[in-house]
Amino acid sequence: MLAAPRVQIARGISDFGASYIYVIFEEGTDLYWARTRVLEYLQTISSQLPEGVTPSLGSDATSVGWIFEYALVDDTGRHDLAQLRSFQDWYLRYWLEAIPGVADVAPIGGFVRQYQVQLEPEKLLAYNVPIATVIDAVRRNNRDSGGKVIEVASTEYMIRGRGYLRSLNDLENTPVGVDSRGVPVLLHQLGTVAFGPDMRRGLAELDGKGETVGGIVIMRSGENALAVIEDVKKKLAEISDSLPEGVKLVTTYDRSELILRAVETLKKSLTEEMLVVSLVIVAFLLHFRTALIPILALPAGVILSFIPMVFMGQTANIMSLGGIAIAIGAMVDASIVLIENAHKRLEEWEEAGRNEPRGEVLVRSFKEVGPSIFFSLLVITVSFIPVLTLQAQEGRLFHPLALTKTFSMAFAAILAVTLIPALAHYLLRGRIRAEEKHPISRLLQALYSPVLRFALRFPRLVIALAALMVVSTIPIYQRLGSEFMPPLNEGSILFMPSAPPGLPVTEAARILQTQDKLLMQFPEVERVFGKIGRAETPTDPAPLSMAETVVLLKPQDEWRKVTEERWHSGRAPEFLKVWLDRFWPKERSMSWEELIQEMDAALKLPGMANIWWMPVQTRTEMLSSGMRSNLGIKVFGPDLNGINQLASELESVLKELEGTRTVFSDRITGGYYLDFEVRRDQAARYGLLAEDVNEILETAIGGMSIATVIEGRERYPVSVRYAREYRDNLDRLSRVLVPTPSGAQIPISMIAEIRMKLGPSMIRNENGELVGYVFVDVIGKDYEGFVRKAQQVVKEKVRLPAGYHLEWSGQYQYMLRMKQRMQLIIPLTLFVIFLLLYLSFGSWKEPLIVFLAVPFSLVGAFWLVYLLDYNLSVAVWVGLIALAGLDAETGVVMLLYLQLACKKWQDEGRLLHLGDLKEAIHHGAVKRVRPKVMTVLTTIVGLLPILWASSTEIGADTMKRMAAPMVGGLVTSFLLELTIYPAIFLIWKRGHLPKSIDEQAERA
């Protein structure tokens, strides 16, 4: 498979009775084209496979498509696990698979009913009937045939030979031979015939109450999960009356709740953002009709952004809505600048006695600032496009966000030059309050004026202090941890304990029920659905030693409360504590991490290594890297024993490392085997081959399925084997009879040596190399820091033999890939911004001045990320990229007003010396502080609802990490722009003054 085109990884897993090969193609490869390539390569190797091995291609789905799980429960006791499993396999499964978008419905748990023939070797010997004869007789006695047609009385009759087995009685009366008297020997004379369970490699348990039968609905790749789940629920409602009497279907996992809660979180934030942005506009303009212009333009831009989403097949999800959420504040900036400038010009028009038509005043005001503000919005739009270059998992996450933000800003830019002027023509009427009489404007000017005069008096000092502030942020940046993505609170936990190989199914059932009982004792837990071993689907290669328990949690407001001391608890007076407790209450809900810590402590069972994570995130990780923990080490080497030894050393070394919750080495060579080694010389004395011995092992001991009984639409296998009491210990196994060509039957111990051995429990292969896994569950989220320490410890304490190498996988691997990509994306983003600014200004000096906002914004961005205890992640870096575009916009607006003021002074002949230049800059900065504050404040206030969202809200953690650097960066960049830009502008424009006049002013 490695030779197939566009293949990235080929991962093989060989377990007892089944092998799996997962082929991962490059991002963007068409799924069905890839499936066709795999089928082509399977055909070329089919002749090289062992006899009886027939590879088949799994459904067009992955384990990430596990969108809905359920359990069949019968509290009345009318139906046993075998009957429930039969209903699941032959009725319910097919009803659900008929739903569009459903690729497979995987059953788990219960017992697959089997017709079992339990033979007694003494009777076989007494009647001289070899087991091969019994098998042949059962097969021949279970067959239908056709005899073409005959014509009777002008009617055509089709001839059928009806010979299928239909009951235990039919099977019991199967003749297998004759005795010495010529009397037929029937099957029931050689042992017992009864129903029994087929061998199980997986089982399910519900709420600690005992085993159950479950089903996993697996969605076809590329389908809409929410739509498919809704169709599944509708179908289940339709067939509720068709369930067996007393049986109810219990939902054990429903991803639609995660999707709907995530969308609800963003809808709530969007509503709050639009409301607070509107309130800011009304407060700053004190003119309701004018405020309607950006208020009406905002929903128009949001609605228009959904149109290309529909055509591109994008759904409303946490990331696509998130793109709109982080763009809302900036979408109204153009409206604010245009209408505020129109206000200013209308004020002047009123003072001049309305000496020209009102429409011409509006057009001139829009032409003054329109091109610059259009370009600034275009900069924000285009600057986010490099996010689309993200690859793999991070690309799938952030492409919808990048698209919707780009669409939103693009439509905002278009509306700025179309809808806004049209609305202004009708709504900019009535009394316009002069800025000098506006209370907020007067306050802003009073606060800003002395600060600006100081900056203009000592420009170099102010610039030096700002540069020092930027440098002081470097230590803060170095203290930030690194992670790939923040944990996505899915509202449920996936608990995955692992046991050493060799766990029998009975012990697995006991352990699973014990764990589920302990989990149900937590008041925060609503339901527990445990699975150990594998479900019947190619998307689940889990061994019997691995459990996957879905823990559904109640809403966090129903969790236990935790009391902690606040800053005012021991200091403030009693009368003040009452009020302070309302804002900083001592009681809070238990955190997610605290709950997992308690669960982990309660479920530390001997021999079981615990791993806690989220269902979707875990299945995504297992698919892409093979890891079922947030961090892992892959040990590659030529020998399984050497890999196992290295993995065990890594486990013991990392177990003591700070930050490790659990570390578990997946034992490769820990499987237990009972080998029957044929002694060929002894077998040859009786005319026997190795195949003759192996056939006896497969049938007499293993119980090979040799036929199928058809009961209507149900199908059940028939197995023939020795009774349990003849194969449950070594002594009896050694007396299994092997028929010889002469007709005699001899014990297998005469021709084979029986030995107990250790061997590989599961063989893993990746890209042609043998590999072993070490799973590490990290408590802290600074993966880079943890891996750095772990690599140092491993380097000091673990020696790698020749031919072996390690690969740190999981979140760390993605983080490294993300960093490498960011090293390309961020310079590309800055280059695109600079190029657009150059095209807008027509020179390189203004773009350089605008670019100074970037380092100033990093001060607030990194400080706020640090204070909120966030790590650097893809979400934070995407927020920083969005911040770069916003910085460019605020810089353009500031520079625009400074240039307009200087141009006005120059046109009026008042720009003669340095004092005039300072007054012009002062006027352009102070008199236009209102629109600058509005544009920044609407963006910041628009992001605050995201920041104050609770971490328990689905998707909030990711959105908060994008919003934090934008809010912090805008605050510092704006404050520094108010002082640094005028200072730099003064130094720059001072060189354009006539030197003689400038020198006279300096002497004066």
N, C-alpha and C positions, 0 to 999 in steps of 0.2 A: 504493500500500500504506500510505502514511502516514495515509490517511483511515480505514483499517480500525480497528475498536474495539480498544482495549487494546494498540495497537502502540507500542513504545518506540523502536525503531530499525529503519529499512529501509536495508540496505547493499547496494549494487549493484557488481558487478565484471564488466567486459567484457574478455575476453582473445581471442586469436586462435582463432576457430572455436567459441567458447562464451561464454555470459554467465550470471552467477549473481546471484540476488537472495536475500539472507538477511533474513528478517523476524523480529525479536526482540520477543516479546510481554512484557507485564508479568508479574512473578513470580506464580505460582499459576494462570496461565491453563491451562485444559485443552488438551492438545496437539491433540486431534482436533477440538475446537471451533475452534481457531486454524487448522488445515488447511482446514476447511470455509470459513472466512472468506476465506482466501487464494484458494481455488478460485472463490469468488463474484466476487472482484475481478479475477481473471484472465479470467473470461468477459466482463467489461465492456470489457476493453481488447484482446481478441484481434483485433477488427476493425481496430485501429490499428497492428498489428504488420506488418512487411514480409512480402511474399508468401514462403511457404515456411518461415517461422519459426513453430514450434509449441511453446509453453511447456509444460513438464511439471513436476509437483510431485515433489520428491525423496522418498526413503523417510522414514519416521517415525523418523529418527535424526539425530545430529549427529556432528561429528568427535570429540567427547569419547567417543563410543561405539566408538572403535577399540580393541577389547579384546584382539584376538589377531591376530598376523601370522605368516606362514609363507613359505617359499621352496621351490620344487621344484628339486631338484638331481639331475643325472645324471652321475656321475663316470665312467661307462663310455663315454660319448660316443655312445650308441645313438640318443638323441633330441636334436634341435636345439631352439633356443628357440621356433621356430614350432610344433613338435609339443607341447612342454610347455605353450605358451600355449593351444593348442586343447584339450588335456586340462583345463586350468584353467577355460576359458570354458564348455565344453559338458558337463562331467561333474562335476568336483570342486566347482565353484561351486554347482551346483544341489543336490548332496548336502548341502552345508553350509547353504544357504538354507532347507532344509526343517526345520532345527532350530528349535524354539520359542524366540522371543526374538531370533533373528537377523534383522535388517532387510535386510541386503545383504552381499554378499561382493564386494569391489572388486578386480579384477585389476590388476596393475601389472607392466610389463616384458615382455620377450620380443617376439615379432613376431606380429601378427594376419595370418594367411594370407589372401592375396588372389589372385584370378584376374586377371592383368594382361595387357591387350592393348597392346603397344608398337608403335605405328604409325610408318611411315616416310613423311614428307610427299611425297617424290618418287614413291613408288608410288601414293599417293592421287591425285596429279596425273596420273600416267601412266594410271591406270584411270578417271580422272575420277569419283572417288567421294568426296564430301564426308564429313567426320568425323561430321556429323549423321546421314548415311545409315547409317554403321557402327553408331552408337549405337542407332538405331531397329531395325536388323536383329538386333542382339544381344538387345534386349529382346523382340522378337517371336519369337525362336527359343528363349525360355526361359519357356514358359508351359504349364500344364496346363489342362484344361477338363472340363466335365461335360456329358453328353448325355442326362440323365434315365435312364429304364430301358426295357428291352424284355423280353418274355416269350418264352422258348424252352423248349419241352418242359416246360411247367407250372412253369418256374423263372424267377424274376425276376433279370435281369442288369442291373447298373448300368453305364452306359456312361461311360468315362473317356478323355479324350484326353491321352496321356502325352507331354509336350514339354519337361520340365525338363532343363536341362543337367546332366550327371552326371560329366563328365570334361573334361580339356583337349582331348581329341580332338574331343568334341562341339563345343566352342567354336571350335576351329581350322577345322572344316568348316562353319561358319556362312556361307551365301551372302549377300553384301552387294550384289550387282548382277551385271550381265553386261557383257562387253566388246563391242567393235565387231563381233565374229564371232558374238555370241550365246552365247558360252561363259560359264558362271557364274564369277564372281569370288568366291573363298572368302577367309575372314578371314586365314588364314595367309599368303596371297599379298601382303597389305598390310603385314606386319610379323611380329612374333613373339608367340606366346601362351605364357605361362609363369606359374608361381607366383612371388609376390613379397610383400614386407611392405607392409602399409598404413602410412600416415603415423603417426609416433609423436610424442606430446607428453608422454611420461613413460617412464622406465625404472628398473630396479632392479639392484642389485649386492650381492653377498654376500662378506664377509670379504676384499675386495680381490682376489678370484680371477677376477672377470669378471662379465658380465651374467648375470642369472637371471630366473626368472619367480616372481612373488610374489602373495600374496593378503592382503587385509585383511578380517577378520571384523568387521562393524559391528553393534553391539547396538542393538536397538530401545529408544527412550527409555522410561525408567521400569522397565526390567527389572533383575533381579538379576545383576550382572556375573559373580559367582563361579559361579552356577548355570549361566549360559549357557556360560561357558568350559568347565566340566566336561562339559556336553553336547557341546560341540565336540570335546573331547579323546576322549570315548567314541566319537563318530562317526568320527574319524580313525583310532582303533584298529580299528574295525570294517571300514573300507575299506582298511586297509593292504595287504591282499592284492590289492586291485583297482587299485593303482597300476601304471603301465606297468613292464615289467621293467627293472631297473636304476635306477629313479627312487625317490628317498626324499624325504620331507617334513621339512624342518628348521624348527623353531619359532624365529622371530626376535624375537618379542615376546609376552609372556604376562602380562597384568595380574593374573592370579590370584596370581602370586608376590608382587606388591606387596600385594595384599589380605591374603593369608595371613600374610605377614611382619608386616604392621601389626597384625593381630589377635593374632598370637603375642606381639608386643611388649607389648600391653595385657594379655593373659592372664598373661604372666610378671609384669608389674607388679602385677596384681590378686592373684596368688598370694603374692608377696612382701609386699604390703601386709597381707593377712589374717594372714599368719604373724607379722609383726613387731608388729602391733596386739595379737594374742593373747598374745605374749610380754610385752609391756608390761603388760597387764592382770594376768597371772599374777604378774609381779614385784612389782607394787604392792599386790596384795591378799594374796599368800601364802596363798591359800585356793582350791585347785583347783576344788572344786565351785562356789564362787561365781563363779570366773572363767569357768566353762562358760556362765553366763547370757549375757553379751555375745558370747561365742564362738559360741554356737548361734544367737543372734538375728541376727548379722551375715550369715551365708549365707542365712538365711531372708529377710532384707530384700532381698538381692541377687537371689535367685531370684524373689521376688514382683515385682521391678521389671521383669523380662523379660516378664511377662504382658501389661501394656498395650502394650509394644513390639510384641508379636506382633499384637495387634488393630489397631495403628496402621500395620502394614506396615513397621516399622523393622527393619533388619538389624543383625547384630553386626558393626560396623565400628569403625574407629579412634576416631571421634567418639562413637558411642553407648556403647562400652565406656569411653571416656574420662570420660564423665559419672559412671559408677559409680566409676571410679578416684579421682576427686577428692572423692567423697562418702564413701568407706569410713571414713576416720578420724572424721568427724562422725557417722556412723550409730550408733556405739557410745556416743556421749556420754550419751544418755539412760540407757542401761543402767548406765554408770559412776556417774552421779549418784544414781540410784535405789538401786542396791545398796550404794553407799558410805554413803548416809544410813541405809539399813537396818542396816548394820554398826554405825554409831554408836549407833543407838537400841537395838540388841540388846546392845551393851556396857553401856549405861545400865540396861537391863532386868536384865542379869546382876548388876550391882552393887546394884540395888534388891531383889534376892532373888526375881526372877520373880514379881512381885506381880500380874500380869495375864496373860491368855492370849497366847501368842506370836503368833498370827495378828493380834490387834488391834494389837500393836506394829508389825508389818509394814505393816498398812493405814495406821496413823497416819503412819509414816515416808514411805510413798509419797504420801500426801495432802499432806504438808508441801512436797515438792519437785516432785511430779508435774505440777501445772498450769503451773508456771513452765518446767520443762524441756520440756513438750509445746509450749508457746508458742514457746520458743527454737528448737526443731526446725522448727516451723511457719514461723518467720521465715526460717530458712535455705531452706526449701522455696519459699516465695512470693517471696523476694528474688531468686531466679534466673529467675523467669518473664519479667521484662522482656527477657532475652536473646532470647526468642522474637520480639521486635519487630525484630530485625536483618533486613536485606533482602538481596536479590540473592545474590551469591556467598557473602558472609559468613553470610548467613542459612541457606543450604543447608548450610554447613559446621557451624554451631554449633547449629542447631535440634535435631538428634539428641542432642547432648551436653546441652543444656538440658532436654530431655524426660526423659532417663534419670536425670540428677541430681535433677530434681524428683520423679520417681517413687520413686527410692531414698530420699530424705529423707522423702517423704510416708509411705511404708511404715514407715520407721524410727520416725516419730512415732506411727503407729498401733500398732506393736508395743510401743512404750514404755508404753502404757496398757492393753495386753491381754496379750501374751505374756510380757513381763518380769515383771510381778507373779505370773503363774501359775508360771513357772519358779522364781521366788524362793521361793515357798511350799514347793517340793519340794527345792530345792538349797541354800537358806540354812540349813544345819544343821551340827551339829558345833561344834568349838571355834573361836570367833571371836577372832583375835588383836587385843588392844587396840592402838589407834593409838600409844600411848606406848611400846609394846614393839616396834613395827614399825621395823626399821632404816632403811628409806627414809624413813618419815614423820619419825622422829627427826632424821635428817640434814636434811631439808627444813625442819623447824621451827627447827632450830638456825641454819640459814643465813638464814632469812627473818625471824626474830623481831627481831634488832637493826636490820635495814634498815627494818622496819615501824615500830619505835619512833622511829627518826630521822624518818621521814616524818610520824608523828603529832605529833612535837615541833615540827617546822618545816614545816607543811603548805603554806604559801604559797611558801616557797623551793623545795620539791619541785615544785610546780605550775609555777613560773616556769622551773625548769631543764628540765622536760618540754616546755614551750612553746618554749623556745629550741632544743631538739633538733628539734622539728617544723619550725621556721623554717629551721634549718641544712640541711634536706633540699631546700629549694627550688632551690639551685644544682645539686644532683645531678640533680634532675628535668629542669632546663633543658638538661643535657648529654646527656640520653638522645636517641638518634636515633629516627626513626619509619619504620615500614614497614607494609605492609598485612598480610602474613602471612609467617612465617618460611619459608625454603625447605624444601619437603617432599622429603626424600631418598627417591627412588623406587627406588633401586638400579640405575637406568639413566639415560643422558643422551640428550637429543635435540639433535643437532648440526645447525644450520641455516645453512650458508653461502649467500650470495647473490651472484650475478654480475650485471654490467650486462646489459641486454636485448641480444638479438641472438645469444645463445649457440646454436650449431647442435647438433643432437642427437649428432653424432659427437664433438664436443669435450666436450659434457656427459658422455658416457659415459667419456671418458678422465679428466676431472677427478674424477668420482665414484669411479672405481677407484683413482686416485692417493690421494685422501683416505682411502679405506677401508684401503688398504695401510698408510698412515702410522699410522692408528688401531690397527690390529692389531699394530703393533710395541710397543705399550705392554703390559707384562706384566699390568696390571690389567684388560685388556679380554678378555672371553670371546668375544664375537661382534659383528659389525658388519653391519647391514642398511641399505644406502643406497638412498634413493629420490630421484630428481630429476625435476621436472615433476609432473604430476598423475596420480593413479590414476583409474580410470573410475568415479567416484562424484561426486554433487553436493556431498558433504561435503569435497571437496578441490579448491579453486580455484587450486592452486599453479601458477605459470608455470614454463616450462622452465629458467629461470635460478635457481630456488630448489630447494635440496636439503634433505631431511629424513632424517637418518641416525640410526637408533636404535643406541646403543652400550650393549650389555649388559655389565655389570661383574661381576667375580668378587667373592666375599665379601671384606670389607675386611681380614679377618685374613690374607688371601693377598696383600695389596698390599705394595709395597716399604716398607722401614723408613726412617725419617728420624731422624738423630741430632742432638740439640740439647743444649746445655749447661743443666744444672739449677743451682739456687741453691747447692747444696752441692758442685758439681763442683770448685771451686778453693779451697774454704775448709775443708771437713770433713777430719778425719784419715782415713787410708786404711782403718783398721779400721771406721770409722763409715760410710764411703762404701758399703761392701759392703751394709750394712743399709739405708741410705737409698735406694740404687739399686733395692731391691725395691719401695719405695713410690713413688718418683719415677724410673722408669727413663729412661735417656737415649734409648733407642730407642722410637719410636712409629710407628704406621702413618701413611702419607701421608694428609693430609686431603683432603676432597672439593675444596676450593677450590684446593689446591696441584696436584692432578691436572689440573683444568681449565686452570689457568694453563700447565702444561707442554704440554698438548694444543694450546692456543691458539697457543703459540709455535711448535710444530712444524707447524701447519697454516695458517700465514699465507701462502697462495698468492697470487700477483699477481692483482689484480682481484676477489678474493673477500673478502667481509666476513663474519666469523664471529659466530654467536650460539649460546650454550650455555644450555640450560635443561632442564627435566624434561618427559617426554612428556605426562602427564596435565595438569600445570599449564599447559604451553604450549597445548595444544588447548583448554583451558578459556578461556585468555586470548584466543586467536584467535577463538573463537566469540563471546565477550562484547564484546570491544573491537576486534577485527580486527588486533591487534598480535601479532607473533610474538616479541617481546622483552619483558623485564620492565618496560621503560619506553619510551614512545614519544610522538611529537608528531604531531598531525594538522594539516595545513595546508589550510585551506579557502579557496576563492577562485573567481572567475568564469572564470578562464582557465588552461588546462593549462600553458602556457609559464611564466606567472607563478608558478604553484604549484611547478613544477619548479625554477625559479630560486631561490625562497625556501627550498625544501627543501635545495638544494645549499649555500646560504649557512649554513643551520643545521648541516649536516653538518660544514662546515669550522670553524665556530665551536666546536661541542661536542667536536670531535675532540681539542682541546688541553686540555679541562677535566679536572681531577683527578677520578678516580673513574670515568672512561669507559674500558671495555675495548674496545668497538667501537661505532661509530656509522655508520649506513648509510642513505642517502637512496634510497628506492625510485624509480628513474628513470621518470617518467611518459612523457616525450617521447623516450625513447631507442630506440624501435623503428625498424627499417630496413624501408623499403618500396620496391617496384618498381612504380611507377604506370604504367598504360596509360591515357592520357587521350585519349578519342575526339575526333578532329577532325570535328565534325559536318558541316561543309560538304563535306569530302572523302568522308565516309561516304555522304552523301546522293547524290553523283554516281553511286554504285554501287547505290543503293537499299537501303542498309544502315542499321539503327538501332543505338543503343548496346547494346541487348539482344543483338543478333547477335554483337557483338564480345565481350561478357561471357560468352556461352555458350561461345565458343571458348576463352576463358581458363580457364573452369571445367573444360572437358573436355580439350582438347589439352594444356594446360600443367598444370592442377591435378589432373586424373585423377579426375573425378567417378565415384562408385560408381553404376552404372546398372542393375545387376541383382544377384540373389542366387542362388548355386548351393547346392542342398540335397543334403547327403551324410548321409543318415540323420537323426540329430538335430542334426548340425552344419550351420551356415550360414556361407557365405563370400561376401564381396562380389566383384563383377566391376567392374574399372575400365578405361577406355579413355583413352589419352593418347599423346602423342608419345614415342618412345624417348628415353632420357636424353641421348644425344649430340646430339639436336636441340633441347634446352631447357636446356642447362647453361651457356650464356653469353649475353650481351646480343645479340651478332651473330646467333646462331641463333634467339633468341626473336623478333627483329625479322622473321624470315622465316616465322613461323607463318602458315599459309594460312587465309584466311577465304572461304567460298563466297558468291557473290553470286547474286541472283535470276536472272541471265542464264545461270548455270551455270559461269561462270568463277571461278577461285580466285585471290585476290590476297594478297600479303604484308600482314600486319597493320600494318607500319610505314607503309604508304600511307594508312592511315585513323586511326592513333593515334600519339601521341607518347609515347615511353618515357622515364621519368625515375626516378632514384634519389632518395628523399626520407627525411627523418627524421619520425617521427610518434609518437603515443602507443603504447607497448607494452602497457599495461594501463590502462584507465580505471576509476577508483574513484569511487563516488558514495555519500554518506551523508546521509540525510534530505533529499534533493533538492539537495544541494550537491556540487560537484566537490571532491575531497579527495586529498591526497598524504600519504604516511606517511614519517616519519623514525624508524628503529628505533635505540634506544639500549640497549646492554648495560652495565649498571652493575656495577662490581666490588663496591663497598661496598653495604650494605643499608639505609643511611640515605637512603631515597628522598626524604623531605621536605627534608633538608639539601641533597642533590644538586640537586633541582629548584629550590630557592630560589636556589642559586648559578647554576644554568643560566639561570633566568629573568632574573636580573640581567645576566648576560653577553649574553643575546639582546636584552634591552632596550637595552643600550648599543651593540651592534654590528650589529644587524639592523633595518632599517627596513621596516615593514609598509605596503605601498601601500593605498590606499582599497579597501574591498571584501574584504580578506583578513584572516583571523584564525587564531590558533593555539589548539589544545586539547591540553593535556598529558594523556596517556591512560595506560592500563595500571595498574600497581600504585599509582601516585600518585593516579589518579582514584578508585580504590576506597578509598584511605586517607582522602581528603577526605570521601567519603561516610560512611565509618565514624566519623570524628571528629564530623561533624554529628549522626550518630545517637547517639553516646555522650553528647553534650551533652543529649540527651533521656532516654536510658536511665538514666544514673547518678543524676540528680535523682529520676527516677521510682522507682528502686530504693530510694534513701534514704527517700523519702516512704512507700513501702509498709512498710519496716522500722519507721519511726517510728509509723505508724498501728497496726501490730500490737502494738508495745510499749505504746502508749497504751491499747489495749484490754486488754492483759494487766495493766498496773499500775493503770490507772484514773486516772492523773494524767500531767501532762506533765513533771514534774521528773525522775522516774526514767529515762524515755526519753532525756532530754537528757544525763544522766550516762552512760548506756550509749553514746550516740553519740560521746562523747569518745574511745572506742576507735578510731574511724575515722581521725582524723589521726595517732594514735599508731602505728597499723598501717602507714600510708603511709611512715613512716620506714624500717622494715625492708624493706617491699616495694620501694621505689625503690632503696634501697641494694643489695639483693641482685641486682636486675635490672641495676643498673649494674656491680657486681662480676663478674657472669657475662657481661658484654658483650652483653646482649640489648638490642634496640630495643623501643620501644613499638609494639605491634601489636594486632590484634584478640584474639589469644590472651592477651596480657598484660592487656588491659582486661577480658576475661572472667574471668581469674583475680582481678582486683581486685574485680569484682562479687561473685564467690564469697566473697572475703575479707570483704566488708561483712557478709554474713550470718553468717559465723563470728565476727566481732567482736561482733556483737549477742548471739550465744549466750554467749560467754565473759563478756561484760559482765553478762548476766542472771544467770549462775551466781554471779559474784563478788558482785553486789548482793544476790542471794538469801541468801547465807550471812551477809552483814553485817546484813541486816534480821532474819534469824532469831535471830542472837545478841543484837541490841538488844531484840527482842521478849521473848526469854527473860529478859534482865536486867530489863526493865521489869515483866514479870509477877511476878518474884520480888522486886520493890521495891528493886532494887539500882542503878537508873539515876537517881542523885540529883544528881550533879555531873559536871563535865568529866572528872575522873579516871575515874569509872565508865564514861562514854561511851568513853573511850580504851581501857579494859580490855575493854569489850564488843566494840569494833571489833577489838582485838587478838585476842581469842578467836575471833571469827567469821572472821578472815582466816588466822591462824596455825594454829588447830586444824583448819581445813578446807582446808589447802593441798594435801593429797593429792588429793582429787577434782578440784581445779582444775588441778593439774599433769597429772593423768591425762587429762582431757578435751583439753587442749591438746597434750600429748605424743602421744596416739594419733593426732590429726589430722596433726601434723607428721611423725611417724614413718610414718604411712600414705602421706604424699606423698613421702618420701625415695626410695623405689624408683623413682619417676618421675624425680626429679632426678638420680639417679646412673646412669640408663640411658644407654647410649652414643648419641651423636648419629648413629651409623651405623645404628641400629635404626630401621626404618621407622615414622614417626609420632612418634618420640621428641622431635624438635625442637619440634613444636607443643605436646605435652603438658608438656614441661619449662618452656615459657614461661607456661603456665597455673599450674603448680605453684610456680614461683619466687616470685611476689608473695605467694602464700598462705603459703608457709613463712616468708619474711622478715617479712611483716606480722604473722603470729601470734606470732613470737618477740618482737618489740618491743612489740606491743600487750599481750601477756601480762605482760612484765616491767614495763611502765609501769602496767598495771592493778593489779598487786600493790602498787604504791606510790601512784599517783595516785588511784585509786578510794577507798582508805581516807582519804586526805587530803581529798578533796572531800566524802566522806560525813561526815567529822568537821565540816567547816565548815557543811554543810547541817543536820545533826542538832543541832549546837550551838545553833542558833537556836530549837530546840524545848525546850531546858532552861529551868527557872524562872530568871529573870534574877537574883534575889537569891542563889540558891544558886550560880549560875554566877559572880557577882561575888565571892562569898566564896572560891570556889575559886581565882579568879584572884589575889586578895590573898594567899591562903595560899601 
